[in-house]
């Protein structure tokens, strides 16, 4: 699975609180959303933007997880 951020980045750089399984469950959808919103241009982003893309993906992973928790009640 291709993503901008891996779990180590999520945990150590972003300081995310999800488990690795929770992160993995949402990461592909977050990645797809970034590609959709950028019309695929994120794949051609310069190296200087890679950390920003990874941080964005981490934010989306957390938002998706919160959404899943809210709707599973």
N, C-alpha and C positions, 0 to 999 in steps of 0.2 A: 504494500500500500504506500503510495507516494503522498507525502505531506510536507509542509514547510517546517513543522516543528515535530521533534520526537518527544517521547515521554521525559527523557533526561532534561531537555531544554524546558519543557513545561514545568517540571518539578524544581529545577535548580536556578533557572534564569527568570522565569515568570513567577515562580513560587506558588504554583497551583496546588490545590488541595485534593484533587481527585485521585483515585487509585489508577493504576496503569490500565486496568480493564475498563474503567469508566472513561478514561481519556481515549483509549483506542476505539471504543464504541462510537464516539462522536467525532473523532479526528477526520475521518474520510468525508463526512458530510460538511464539516467546516472547510476543508480543503476545496471541495466541490463548490461551495458557496463563494469562496474567494475567486475561483476561476470564473464562475458565472458572472459575478459582479464586475469583474475586470475584463470580461470577454476574452479570457485566456491570456491577457497581457502580463499577468503576474508571473507566468512561466518565463517571460523574457525580461523580467526586472533585473536591473544591475545588482551585482554583489552587495553594493552598499544598502540595498533595500531588503536583503534576505532576513535580517533580524526583525525588521518591522513586519514583514509578512508572517514570520513565525509568531510574533507577539499577537498579531491580529487573529491568527488561527487559534491561539490559546484562548483569547477572549471569546471567540465564537464557540469553542469547545465548552467553556464554562456556561455560556448562555444556553447552548443546546441542552446541556445536562440539567440546568435549572428548569428549562421548559419541560423536559421529560419528567422530572420529579413532580412538577406542578400538575401535569395532565395525567399522571399515573395514580393520583389520589382519588 
